[in-house]
Amino acid sequence: MKLSDRIALVTGGGSGIGRAICLTFAEEGARVVVNDIRLEAAEATVKEMSDPARGRAIQADVADSAQVRAMFATIERELGGLDILVNNAGIALGADEHREALRRKFETRIMETVSAQGIQTHLDVTENLSDEAWRRMIAVHLDGTFFCTREALRLMSRQNRGAIINLSSVAALDRHQPMKSPPFGDSHCPVKNEPSSDARNSAVAATSRGSPERPRGVRERAAARISGDIG
Ligand SMILES: NC(=O)c1ccc[n+]([C@@H]2O[C@H](COP(=O)([O-])OP(=O)(O)OC[C@H]3O[C@@H](n4cnc5c(N)ncnc54)[C@H](O)[C@@H]3O)[C@@H](O)[C@H]2O)c1
């Protein structure tokens, strides 16, 4: 097993990619803290583990620094440290009804794309995004990644070891394709993709601790490289 007795925290582990990461980490021998803003979803992930004793569900909104601090205090108290943080928690655009309207437009657009009539339906995501939805997206993707990374570094720097994985989106890598959402991509961009990003700088600063050598183990755009490799 690759992660024997490692302690991992996966944010947004209550569904989708985060849940799959939690289950894989647990299979590989890690003890996994499954965070989600929805407690029942986090608990369902723990129940799905072949050995649920490997999991611990903690409800916290990653966009709220006090809740993030409390979550890390629980991890320190109960598990004694942290080896891996996966900043996975994320949200799609706006409220449910806006998402539904967007989905309908998206489907219409696909039909227009394959028909001879040409594209007449436009998504207009940026034009229709409210202040509130934009701020929430920035709060979850940008603040949330920072708040969790800050607390994780405090624990990891004690052992001078750790791994922090930030999930991003192809929408943040290539925002020039019309089917992609510019606000979603932009909110994923600052921490996750820019070469001078906070994620990279945090990693370089942390790995330079105790060693004057060039930091090792700082990998950017891993997914982009993987998708490049597999074409
Ligand atoms: N699935 C895709 O196609 C896709 C594409 C691009 C990027 N991403 C990114 O990958 C990550 C996972 O995506 P997914 O498709 O599995 O999403 P998902 O919606 O299935 O899961 C996200 C989880 O995060 C939780 N969450 C939301 N806000 C939170 C908060 N403030 N604090 C704690 N938990 C919170 C949700 O409750 C949910 O369980 C996200 O960061 C997303 O932006 C996914």
The ligand as an SDF file (V2000), in Angstrom:
LIG
                    3D

 44 48  0  0  0  0  0  0  0  0999 V2000
  -16.1790   17.4770  -12.4740 N   0  0  0  0  0  0  0  0  0  0  0  0
  -15.6430   18.2750  -13.4060 C   0  0  0  0  0  0  0  0  0  0  0  0
  -15.8520   18.1120  -14.5990 O   0  0  0  0  0  0  0  0  0  0  0  0
  -14.7200   19.4070  -12.9840 C   0  0  0  0  0  0  0  0  0  0  0  0
  -14.2570   20.2670  -13.9730 C   0  0  0  0  0  0  0  0  0  0  0  0
  -13.4100   21.2870  -13.6150 C   0  0  0  0  0  0  0  0  0  0  0  0
  -13.0170   21.4550  -12.3030 C   0  0  0  0  0  0  0  0  0  0  0  0
  -13.4900   20.6370  -11.3570 N   0  0  0  0  0  0  0  0  0  0  0  0
  -13.0630   20.8790   -9.9720 C   0  0  0  0  0  0  0  0  0  0  0  0
  -12.7840   19.6400   -9.3130 O   0  0  0  0  0  0  0  0  0  0  0  0
  -13.2040   19.7310   -7.9450 C   0  0  0  0  0  0  0  0  0  0  0  0
  -14.2160   18.6190   -7.6440 C   0  0  0  0  0  0  0  0  0  0  0  0
  -15.2680   18.6820   -8.5750 O   0  0  0  0  0  0  0  0  0  0  0  0
  -16.5000   17.6660   -8.5600 P   0  0  0  0  0  0  0  0  0  0  0  0
  -17.0290   17.6120   -9.9440 O   0  0  0  0  0  0  0  0  0  0  0  0
  -16.1080   16.4110   -7.8960 O   0  0  0  0  0  0  0  0  0  0  0  0
  -17.5530   18.5020   -7.6970 O   0  0  0  0  0  0  0  0  0  0  0  0
  -18.7740   18.0020   -6.7960 P   0  0  0  0  0  0  0  0  0  0  0  0
  -19.7760   19.1000   -6.8480 O   0  0  0  0  0  0  0  0  0  0  0  0
  -19.2160   16.6210   -7.1590 O   0  0  0  0  0  0  0  0  0  0  0  0
  -18.1100   17.9330   -5.3430 O   0  0  0  0  0  0  0  0  0  0  0  0
  -17.6850   19.0780   -4.6850 C   0  0  0  0  0  0  0  0  0  0  0  0
  -17.8960   18.8490   -3.2090 C   0  0  0  0  0  0  0  0  0  0  0  0
  -17.4130   20.0290   -2.5240 O   0  0  0  0  0  0  0  0  0  0  0  0
  -18.3290   20.3160   -1.4930 C   0  0  0  0  0  0  0  0  0  0  0  0
  -18.2260   21.7410   -1.1720 N   0  0  0  0  0  0  0  0  0  0  0  0
  -18.7100   22.7830   -1.8910 C   0  0  0  0  0  0  0  0  0  0  0  0
  -18.4330   23.9210   -1.2690 N   0  0  0  0  0  0  0  0  0  0  0  0
  -17.7480   23.6030   -0.1460 C   0  0  0  0  0  0  0  0  0  0  0  0
  -17.2050   24.3620    0.9020 C   0  0  0  0  0  0  0  0  0  0  0  0
  -17.3280   25.6940    0.9010 N   0  0  0  0  0  0  0  0  0  0  0  0
  -16.5690   23.7280    1.9000 N   0  0  0  0  0  0  0  0  0  0  0  0
  -16.4800   22.3690    1.9100 C   0  0  0  0  0  0  0  0  0  0  0  0
  -16.9910   21.5920    0.9470 N   0  0  0  0  0  0  0  0  0  0  0  0
  -17.6190   22.2080   -0.0790 C   0  0  0  0  0  0  0  0  0  0  0  0
  -19.6880   19.9450   -2.0540 C   0  0  0  0  0  0  0  0  0  0  0  0
  -20.6510   19.7570   -1.0160 O   0  0  0  0  0  0  0  0  0  0  0  0
  -19.3610   18.6830   -2.8270 C   0  0  0  0  0  0  0  0  0  0  0  0
  -19.5350   17.5180   -2.0310 O   0  0  0  0  0  0  0  0  0  0  0  0
  -13.7940   21.1370   -7.7680 C   0  0  0  0  0  0  0  0  0  0  0  0
  -12.7860   22.0040   -7.2520 O   0  0  0  0  0  0  0  0  0  0  0  0
  -14.1680   21.5250   -9.1710 C   0  0  0  0  0  0  0  0  0  0  0  0
  -14.2190   22.9260   -9.3430 O   0  0  0  0  0  0  0  0  0  0  0  0
  -14.3400   19.6180  -11.6520 C   0  0  0  0  0  0  0  0  0  0  0  0
  1  2  1  0
  2  3  2  0
  2  4  1  0
  4  5  1  0
  4 44  2  0
  5  6  2  0
  6  7  1  0
  7  8  2  0
  8  9  1  0
  8 44  1  0
  9 10  1  0
  9 42  1  0
 10 11  1  0
 11 12  1  0
 11 40  1  0
 12 13  1  0
 13 14  1  0
 14 15  2  0
 14 16  1  0
 14 17  1  0
 17 18  1  0
 18 19  2  0
 18 20  1  0
 18 21  1  0
 21 22  1  0
 22 23  1  0
 23 24  1  0
 23 38  1  0
 24 25  1  0
 25 26  1  0
 25 36  1  0
 26 27  1  0
 26 35  1  0
 27 28  2  0
 28 29  1  0
 29 30  1  0
 29 35  2  0
 30 31  1  0
 30 32  2  0
 32 33  1  0
 33 34  2  0
 34 35  1  0
 36 37  1  0
 36 38  1  0
 38 39  1  0
 40 41  1  0
 40 42  1  0
 42 43  1  0
M  CHG  2   8   1  16  -1
M  END
$$$$
